Amino acid sequence: MSVEFKYVEGQAYSLQGLGICDEKVFNYFEAKDYLENALERAVEGALENPAREFSRDLVRIYQTIAIQYQNNNEFDLSL
């Protein structure tokens, strides 16, 4: 069971890393997708602390995307 746990945990953190890399090069939608997948894996694997960490990352990405929409006067999408 611990091997499976480590596999899920490693996979989730790998997805987070890819999301953060995309965020740093301004690929916010790709970053969002990776981080959502990381959170999904963490929830499926009952990884509470990583799930909280990925959720914080997602909030930051969601805010960035919303601000971009707002700056483009796309207020419906910014919500």
Helices and strands as residue ranges (DSSP letters): H 2-24, H 28-44, H 48-71, H 75-78
